[in-house]
Amino acid sequence: MPYAACSSFFKRQLQHASLRTRQISLTLDTRTAVSLLAAALPAEPGVWADLGAGSGTFTRALVELLGPTGRIYAVDRDARAVKGLARWAAREAPNVVAAQADITESLVLPDVPDASLDGMLLANVLHYVADPAPVLRQLGRLLRPGGRVVVIEYDRRAANRWVPYPIPIARLAGLFAEGGFTEPTITARRPSAFSGEMYVAVGETSALLL
């Protein structure tokens, strides 16, 4: 299905994503999120985007791991979630910029030209998209050469209203290749509180597409 034709359908699916992310945050605290992400992030700080940030559990983890000199864009399409993130950032994390945007469209971030992000995180987001490869491809244009994408999804998880399009590990290499990224590396796994297993996968922008 062409990307443009899918956009409105993706929007309907992503309407559920922020609520689900907030529910997941009730069972996944910042310390656990830090432990999940630690092996996936580089040692040096940089400019990152948390796409589909929800209530900010993984944004907080990025702040802790990247340190005060890192810059993080916390992006969500839900206005209430973004307002909450902005209030928290104003109090506690001046290096976080909260932005309202739909990641299934041509994403534009303030003061972020194409090919400039060091990394982007999509935590529990892509399983709302029937065909996530075009979404990954259009998001990848924001990454610098060698920029990193970190995906958190579920393995051994049956489709349901909250995870309508599961992305098992066996499917991941093909998805990353279609999206323009190198073969993924699994850096962490943990049992899901709901069913199956949560995993963290890392890839980089493919030199073939630069």
C-alpha positions as MATLAB code, in Angstrom:
seq = 'MPYAACSSFFKRQLQHASLRTRQISLTLDTRTAVSLLAAALPAEPGVWADLGAGSGTFTRALVELLGPTGRIYAVDRDARAVKGLARWAAREAPNVVAAQADITESLVLPDVPDASLDGMLLANVLHYVADPAPVLRQLGRLLRPGGRVVVIEYDRRAANRWVPYPIPIARLAGLFAEGGFTEPTITARRPSAFSGEMYVAVGETSALLL';
ca = [
       0.000    0.000    0.000;
       1.474    3.414   -0.924;
       2.747    5.466    1.992;
       0.425    8.432    1.328;
      -2.633    6.187    1.197;
      -1.667    4.600    4.506;
      -1.219    7.870    6.395;
      -4.796    8.323    7.636;
      -4.979    4.675    8.690;
      -1.712    5.026   10.612;
      -3.130    8.073   12.371;
      -6.111    6.090   13.616;
      -3.821    3.362   14.913;
      -1.484    5.844   16.572;
      -4.382    7.421   18.449;
      -4.132    4.362   20.695;
      -0.351    4.529   20.987;
       0.004    7.347   23.519;
      -2.532    5.736   25.863;
      -0.757    2.404   25.580;
       2.612    4.049   26.215;
       1.214    5.623   29.378;
      -0.104    2.226   30.491;
       3.288    0.608   29.839;
       4.960    3.325   31.913;
       2.957    2.114   34.917;
       4.764   -1.218   34.735;
       8.119    0.049   33.412;
       9.911    2.602   35.557;
      12.787    4.829   34.499;
      15.413    2.605   36.107;
      14.197   -0.392   34.102;
      14.094    1.705   30.941;
      17.690    2.787   31.571;
      18.798   -0.820   31.942;
      17.044   -1.746   28.710;
      18.627    1.094   26.733;
      22.117    1.160   28.234;
      23.748   -1.216   25.757;
      21.964    0.361   22.787;
      23.275    3.899   23.208;
      26.749    5.203   22.390;
      29.079    6.366   25.140;
      29.153    9.945   23.888;
      26.209   12.357   24.140;
      24.474   13.657   21.057;
      21.174   14.821   19.612;
      18.414   12.206   19.843;
      14.676   11.982   19.266;
      12.277    9.863   21.298;
       9.510    9.281   18.757;
       6.154    8.379   20.286;
       7.382    9.483   23.704;
       4.037    9.207   25.507;
       4.417   10.022   29.193;
       8.204   10.125   28.858;
       9.511    6.974   30.547;
      12.116    6.423   27.838;
      12.761   10.154   27.449;
      13.820   10.184   31.099;
      16.040    7.192   30.456;
      17.680    8.995   27.526;
      18.307   12.029   29.744;
      20.057    9.838   32.297;
      22.136    7.955   29.731;
      23.098   10.877   27.472;
      23.772   13.286   30.317;
      23.249   17.042   30.554;
      25.121   17.799   27.314;
      22.867   15.568   25.224;
      19.832   17.075   23.499;
      16.603   15.110   23.268;
      13.439   15.776   21.278;
      10.444   14.097   22.903;
       7.861   13.743   20.143;
       4.256   12.619   20.395;
       1.075   13.316   18.450;
      -1.020   13.593   21.648;
      -1.255   17.215   22.801;
      -1.823   16.314   26.457;
       1.241   14.073   26.540;
       3.379   16.798   24.960;
       2.177   19.397   27.462;
       3.075   17.062   30.304;
       6.523   16.464   28.844;
       7.063   20.195   28.387;
       6.155   20.909   32.029;
       8.523   18.191   33.245;
      11.332   19.405   30.970;
      10.952   22.977   32.200;
      11.342   21.783   35.791;
      13.947   19.060   35.490;
      15.427   18.609   32.013;
      16.367   21.775   30.120;
      18.016   19.660   27.431;
      14.647   18.135   26.416;
      12.435   19.729   23.763;
       8.835   18.491   23.701;
       7.252   18.577   20.241;
       3.836   17.594   18.956;
       4.043   15.781   15.620;
       2.807   12.723   13.774;
       5.735   10.459   12.953;
       3.863    8.842   10.061;
       4.005   12.139    8.183;
       7.056   14.047    6.990;
       8.484   14.831   10.408;
      10.019   18.263   10.988;
      11.690   19.039   14.310;
      12.668   22.535   15.472;
      16.277   23.372   14.600;
      16.898   19.851   13.261;
      17.802   19.778    9.568;
      17.864   16.526    7.647;
      20.855   14.234    8.244;
      21.712   15.761   11.618;
      20.279   13.554   14.392;
      22.715   11.200   16.099;
      19.970    8.761   17.002;
      16.278    8.093   17.308;
      14.284    5.821   19.585;
      10.980    4.172   18.711;
       9.771    2.403   21.841;
       6.519    0.448   21.518;
       5.467    2.502   18.494;
       6.002    0.607   15.244;
       3.567   -2.166   16.143;
       0.766    0.335   15.459;
       1.793    0.608   11.810;
       0.722   -2.043    9.311;
       3.703   -1.361    7.021;
       6.435    0.272    9.125;
       9.226    0.152    6.514;
       8.153    3.364    4.697;
       7.828    5.115    8.057;
      11.335    4.045    9.057;
      12.657    5.157    5.688;
      11.200    8.656    5.911;
      12.353    9.043    9.523;
      15.831    7.894    8.558;
      16.388   11.045    6.528;
      16.780   12.919    9.834;
      19.772   10.802   10.874;
      23.348   11.708   10.093;
      25.506    9.163    8.234;
      26.047    6.320   10.682;
      23.208    7.605   12.867;
      21.547    5.062   15.109;
      17.968    3.795   15.301;
      16.835    1.981   18.441;
      13.596    0.014   18.281;
      11.803   -1.558   21.246;
       9.192   -4.139   20.308;
       7.817   -7.559   21.259;
       8.745  -11.078   20.285;
       6.403  -14.063   20.692;
       3.418  -11.734   21.006;
       0.059  -12.419   19.335;
      -1.725   -9.529   17.635;
      -4.338   -7.728   19.728;
      -5.890   -4.260   19.942;
      -2.850   -2.910   21.801;
      -0.242   -4.559   19.576;
      -2.109   -4.885   16.273;
       0.985   -5.534   14.148;
       3.642   -7.346   16.216;
       7.226   -7.224   14.960;
       8.911  -10.496   15.967;
      12.687  -10.635   15.931;
      12.615  -12.972   12.920;
      11.036  -10.191   10.844;
      13.343   -7.433   11.994;
      16.286   -7.817    9.598;
      14.026   -7.511    6.564;
      12.237   -4.509    8.050;
      15.496   -2.687    8.789;
      16.815   -3.418    5.297;
      13.618   -2.068    3.704;
      13.787    0.997    5.933;
      17.384    1.740    4.932;
      19.242    0.505    8.001;
      21.976   -2.018    8.676;
      21.225   -5.454   10.071;
      19.883   -5.043   13.617;
      21.654   -6.149   16.767;
      19.571   -7.262   19.749;
      21.046   -5.543   22.799;
      18.497   -6.423   25.514;
      15.495   -8.629   26.265;
      13.098   -8.903   29.156;
       9.807  -10.727   29.764;
       6.823   -8.530   28.980;
       4.308   -7.839   31.753;
       1.566   -8.571   29.212;
       2.843  -11.518   27.160;
       5.859  -12.565   25.136;
       9.187  -10.790   25.417;
      10.248   -7.177   25.016;
      13.451   -6.654   23.051;
      15.744   -3.769   22.099;
      17.250   -3.687   18.606;
      19.850   -1.298   17.180;
      20.739   -0.442   13.597;
      22.478    2.359   11.742;
      21.823    4.247    8.540;
      22.969    2.105    5.659;
      25.971    3.392    3.714;
      24.315    2.115    0.537;
      21.594    4.738    0.900;
      23.741    7.732    1.895;
];
